[in-house]
Amino acid sequence: MYQPATYNYLPHERVVYGQPAAGAVASETKRLHAKRVLLVTSKSVARTKMLAGIADALEDRLAGTFDECIAHTPRQCVIDAAAAARDVEADLIVTVGGGSVVDAAKALLVCLAEGIEDAEALGTYRVQVDAEGRRRVPPIGPMQVRQIVVPTTLSGAEFSNLAGVTDTTRGVKDAFTADQMAARAVILDPEATLETPEWLWLSTAIRSIDHAVETICSTAPQPLADAGASQALWMLTAALPASKQDPANLQARLGCQLAVWLATVGLNRVPYGASHGIGHQLGAVAGVPHGHCSCVLLPAVMRYNAEVNAERQTMVAAAMGAPKTSAAEAIEKLVRDLGQPTRLRDVGVKPEQFDTIAQSSLDNIFVRSNPRPITEATQIVDILRSAW
């Protein structure tokens, strides 16, 4: 069942969960002997009481705040964040927000490690794919500055060493990776998520379901990743409807957060598939939020791949408590029950954008590792049409 492989652990030191974020952040910064902390966040999170509480808890260790992170993490945002870290001589980044914020912080660490000061130079460190679909990962030097993360969504970005950064000139979202991009500590506080809009909370949860599903359906599965992904699907299937029914249910929200942790055990350790890969370009080309990309693409990609991994897909359906239905149907039903979009047309994607999305997806590392090989743009267009 499993082929010879190596599972790579990331330099995470701890996960703190079920505790107030402000106190946990203060404790972690003291543990790490940080004296000049840069808070990295977005404008919307910066206005929350939760962020104000974290800032107060940091006291004189707070050297500055960068709140210019925006959706899909354009390169210039990363360059500006790195400049802010240099200006305050930050020795620790405290990241508070969703996936785009976390990715910006990961990429700014690359800028600090390599002395990158402009968007074009950042591009030289992106992961590329050769003609045979093999990754080419540029080496990145040791990182003297690291981060801790307080996530406010369910995207799972805080548990990986992979960042997606958009090159607005090319209209492509590139991947960047290095072990030390991973957070030293992750703080899961359900109260820190109470001000997150419902659509964002629920849709990013489908992003984590996407992590779990493409882990199980990977072309190179691993036992630890399978175990985490299966448990994550079971927990999310139960906790998500409960958190929608009662947004103040902190136990349900914490259950979702813990499930996200489990869902990411395979992230960037096993090859993913086209749902992630095409989704990256839906964001870059059509501006579709990360979570909604998974909502509309994952069932279509599952159906496309079913002829080569039907047995693995039965594991997904069983973990979601629907052993008598297809995995695609189980996912689609959950998305619909949560009130999230299920078709590309629902998120504003137009058929005339299909060719551009398909062409920009071809070089994506996850598209090239899809279980059913994708080598032509026409194959991606077929998936997009089925999802429209």
Secondary structure as UniProt FT lines:
FT   STRAND          14..17
FT   HELIX           21..31
FT   TURN            32..33
FT   STRAND          37..42
FT   HELIX           43..46
FT   HELIX           49..58
FT   HELIX           59..61
FT   STRAND          62..69
FT   TURN            71..72
FT   HELIX           75..87
FT   TURN            88..89
FT   STRAND          92..97
FT   HELIX           99..114
FT   HELIX           119..123
FT   TURN            124..125
FT   STRAND          128..129
FT   TURN            131..132
FT   STRAND          135..136
FT   STRAND          147..151
FT   HELIX           157..159
FT   STRAND          162..167
FT   TURN            168..171
FT   STRAND          172..177
FT   HELIX           179..181
FT   STRAND          185..188
FT   HELIX           190..193
FT   TURN            194..195
FT   HELIX           198..216
FT   HELIX           223..245
FT   TURN            247..248
FT   HELIX           250..263
FT   TURN            264..269
FT   HELIX           274..286
FT   HELIX           290..319
FT   TURN            320..321
FT   TURN            323..324
FT   HELIX           327..337
FT   TURN            338..339
FT   HELIX           344..347
FT   HELIX           351..353
FT   HELIX           354..361
FT   TURN            362..363
FT   TURN            365..366
FT   HELIX           367..369
FT   HELIX           377..387
//
